[in-house]
Amino acid sequence: MSPPAGLRRPMRDSHFWLAHLAAVLLWLVGLVWLRPDVDPLWPLHAVQAFALLGLAYPVVEEILFRGLLQGWLRERPRLRASRFGITPANLITSLVFTALHFINHPPLAAAAVLAPSLVFGYFRDRHDSLVGPIWLHCFYNIGYFWLFAS
């Protein structure tokens, strides 16, 4: 007997792979629309930046935001009820996460963080784990920085 859908590991969750596909489609639209000057070897030229932006920051941010803040908010029964797959705990966490990006990012780039943040929080709630959010956050950051900020 298999566990309920919400408790399956993210790698076996079709929603998890759809989140990857959504990122790739968004990157393709960005490439066509913005036509950035992409350095295909950026991860090799900027190993330290790649490691920080693509791996270290997402892990730390997910532990702090999805692990601690969203986890703390989820302990409140009124913040656990899901509407359209988004819990109030996820929404509050994502709004705080997005607001903090306004400190070091242009307004449009900071605001664009909200949608992925809600996706990361969705998988935190769906699997009661940080594995999915950390994986996705690393994936999203690596793609974004490689294509648009290299």
C-alpha positions as CSV (number, residue, x, y, z in Angstrom):
1,M,0.0,0.0,0.0
2,S,1.5,3.4,-1.0
3,P,1.5,6.4,1.3
4,P,-1.0,9.3,0.6
5,A,0.0,11.6,-2.2
6,G,1.0,14.4,0.2
7,L,3.5,12.1,1.9
8,R,5.3,10.7,-1.1
9,R,8.8,11.7,-1.8
10,P,9.1,14.7,-4.1
11,M,10.9,12.7,-6.8
12,R,7.9,10.5,-7.2
13,D,5.4,13.5,-7.4
14,S,4.3,14.6,-10.8
15,H,3.6,18.1,-9.4
16,F,7.3,18.3,-8.5
17,W,8.4,17.6,-12.1
18,L,5.8,20.1,-13.4
19,A,7.5,22.7,-11.3
20,H,10.7,22.0,-13.1
21,L,9.0,22.2,-16.5
22,A,7.4,25.5,-15.5
23,A,10.9,26.9,-14.7
24,V,12.3,25.7,-18.0
25,L,9.4,27.2,-20.0
26,L,9.8,30.5,-18.1
27,W,13.5,30.6,-18.9
28,L,12.8,29.9,-22.6
29,V,10.3,32.8,-22.7
30,G,12.9,35.0,-21.0
31,L,15.6,34.0,-23.4
32,V,13.4,34.8,-26.4
33,W,12.1,38.0,-24.9
34,L,15.2,39.4,-23.2
35,R,17.9,37.9,-25.4
36,P,20.5,37.9,-22.7
37,D,24.2,37.3,-23.4
38,V,24.5,33.9,-22.0
39,D,27.9,32.5,-21.0
40,P,27.5,28.7,-21.3
41,L,30.6,28.1,-19.2
42,W,29.6,30.5,-16.4
43,P,29.6,27.7,-13.7
44,L,33.2,27.0,-14.6
45,H,34.4,30.6,-14.8
46,A,32.7,31.7,-11.6
47,V,32.8,28.6,-9.4
48,Q,32.5,30.6,-6.2
49,A,29.5,32.6,-7.4
50,F,27.9,29.4,-8.8
51,A,28.3,27.6,-5.5
52,L,27.0,30.5,-3.4
53,L,24.1,31.6,-5.7
54,G,23.1,28.1,-6.9
55,L,23.7,26.0,-3.9
56,A,24.5,27.6,-0.6
57,Y,22.0,30.5,-0.6
58,P,19.1,28.3,-1.5
59,V,19.9,25.8,1.2
60,V,20.2,28.4,3.9
61,E,17.1,30.3,2.7
62,E,15.0,27.2,2.6
63,I,16.0,26.2,6.1
64,L,15.2,29.6,7.4
65,F,12.1,30.4,5.5
66,R,10.4,27.1,4.7
67,G,11.9,25.1,7.6
68,L,11.7,27.6,10.5
69,L,9.2,30.3,9.6
70,Q,6.7,28.3,7.6
71,G,7.2,25.4,10.0
72,W,6.4,27.6,12.9
73,L,3.4,29.2,11.2
74,R,2.1,25.7,10.2
75,E,1.8,24.9,13.9
76,R,-1.1,27.3,14.1
77,P,-4.3,25.4,13.0
78,R,-5.8,28.5,11.3
79,L,-2.7,28.8,9.0
80,R,-2.8,25.2,7.8
81,A,-6.0,25.2,5.7
82,S,-5.1,25.0,2.0
83,R,-6.9,27.1,-0.6
84,F,-5.9,26.3,-4.2
85,G,-2.9,24.4,-2.8
86,I,-1.6,27.4,-0.9
87,T,-1.7,27.6,2.9
88,P,-1.7,30.9,4.8
89,A,1.6,29.8,6.3
90,N,3.1,29.5,2.9
91,L,1.6,32.8,1.7
92,I,2.9,34.7,4.8
93,T,6.3,33.0,4.4
94,S,6.5,33.9,0.7
95,L,5.5,37.5,1.3
96,V,8.2,37.9,3.9
97,F,10.7,36.1,1.6
98,T,9.8,38.4,-1.3
99,A,9.8,41.6,0.8
100,L,13.4,40.8,1.9
101,H,14.4,40.5,-1.7
102,F,13.5,44.2,-2.3
103,I,16.6,45.1,-0.2
104,N,19.1,43.9,-2.7
105,H,17.2,43.5,-6.0
106,P,15.5,45.8,-8.5
107,P,11.7,45.9,-7.8
108,L,10.6,43.7,-10.7
109,A,13.2,41.1,-9.9
110,A,12.2,41.1,-6.2
111,A,8.5,40.9,-7.0
112,A,9.2,38.0,-9.4
113,V,10.4,35.9,-6.4
114,L,6.9,35.5,-5.1
115,A,5.7,32.9,-7.5
116,P,8.7,30.5,-7.1
117,S,8.5,31.1,-3.3
118,L,4.9,29.9,-3.3
119,V,5.9,26.8,-5.3
120,F,8.7,26.0,-2.8
121,G,6.3,26.5,0.1
122,Y,3.7,24.3,-1.7
123,F,6.2,21.4,-1.7
124,R,7.1,22.1,1.9
125,D,3.4,21.7,2.8
126,R,2.8,18.8,0.4
127,H,5.6,16.6,1.6
128,D,6.3,17.9,5.1
129,S,9.9,18.1,4.2
130,L,12.6,20.5,3.0
131,V,14.0,18.2,0.3
132,G,11.7,19.4,-2.4
133,P,12.0,23.1,-1.7
134,I,15.8,23.0,-1.4
135,W,16.1,21.0,-4.6
136,L,13.7,23.3,-6.6
137,H,15.3,26.4,-5.2
138,C,18.8,25.3,-6.3
139,F,17.4,24.3,-9.7
140,Y,15.6,27.7,-10.1
141,N,18.6,29.7,-9.0
142,I,21.1,27.8,-11.1
143,G,19.0,28.3,-14.2
144,Y,18.3,31.9,-13.5
145,F,21.8,33.0,-12.7
146,W,23.3,30.9,-15.5
147,L,21.0,32.3,-18.2
148,F,20.2,35.8,-17.0
149,A,22.9,37.0,-14.6
150,S,26.1,35.4,-16.0
